[in-house]
Amino acid sequence: MDSGMIGKIDKAKRYAEQRERFLFKKFEVAFRGDNSNHYVIFDDGTFKCDCDFFRTHRRCGHTMALEILLKDMLPEIKDA
């Protein structure tokens, strides 16, 4: 491996440890729940999940788990 690539790998590791560098704007996630799989979308501060609980509460265990996982890397969450 060349020295340029070694430097890039080291830089990537440093970046990965600095969560404040990242701000997710939009993503889609296939979520393996305990009872079934779900599909979660995040777009411009708004979560959407295909589970029944989300439809009535606008939040669910799947979206909250992603909020915890991506703490400090999401913009302010908006109500749908």
C-alpha positions in Angstrom: 0.0 0.0 0.0 1.4 3.4 -0.9 2.0 6.1 1.6 -0.7 8.3 0.1 -3.3 5.7 0.8 -2.0 5.1 4.4 -2.4 8.8 5.0 -6.0 8.8 3.7 -6.9 5.8 5.9 -5.5 7.6 9.0 -7.4 10.7 8.1 -10.6 8.7 7.6 -10.2 7.2 11.1 -9.8 10.6 12.6 -12.9 11.9 10.8 -15.0 8.9 11.9 -14.2 9.8 15.5 -15.4 13.4 15.1 -19.1 13.0 14.9 -19.7 16.7 14.7 -18.3 16.6 11.1 -21.3 14.7 9.9 -24.9 16.0 9.4 -27.3 13.5 7.7 -29.8 15.2 5.5 -31.5 12.2 3.8 -31.3 8.4 4.1 -33.3 5.2 3.9 -32.9 2.3 6.3 -34.2 -1.3 6.3 -34.7 -2.0 9.9 -34.9 -5.6 11.3 -37.4 -5.3 14.1 -38.2 -8.0 16.7 -41.5 -9.0 15.0 -41.0 -7.9 11.4 -38.8 -5.7 9.2 -39.5 -2.0 8.7 -38.6 0.7 6.3 -37.5 4.1 7.7 -36.9 7.2 5.7 -35.2 10.4 7.0 -35.5 13.5 4.8 -34.9 17.1 5.8 -35.4 16.7 9.5 -38.5 14.4 9.2 -38.6 10.6 9.9 -41.2 8.3 8.3 -41.6 4.6 9.3 -44.0 2.0 7.9 -44.9 0.5 11.3 -48.3 0.9 12.7 -47.1 2.7 15.9 -45.5 5.5 13.8 -48.7 6.1 11.9 -50.5 7.1 15.1 -47.6 8.7 17.1 -45.2 10.1 14.5 -42.3 8.4 16.4 -41.6 4.8 17.1 -38.9 2.6 18.5 -37.3 2.3 15.1 -36.9 6.1 14.5 -35.9 6.7 18.2 -33.2 4.0 17.8 -31.8 5.9 14.8 -31.9 9.2 16.7 -29.8 7.6 19.5 -27.4 5.9 17.0 -26.9 9.2 15.0 -26.9 11.5 18.0 -25.4 14.9 17.1 -25.4 13.9 13.4 -29.0 14.8 12.6 -30.5 18.2 12.2 -33.4 19.2 14.5 -36.2 16.7 14.1 -39.4 18.1 12.8 -42.9 16.7 13.4 -44.4 15.2 10.3 
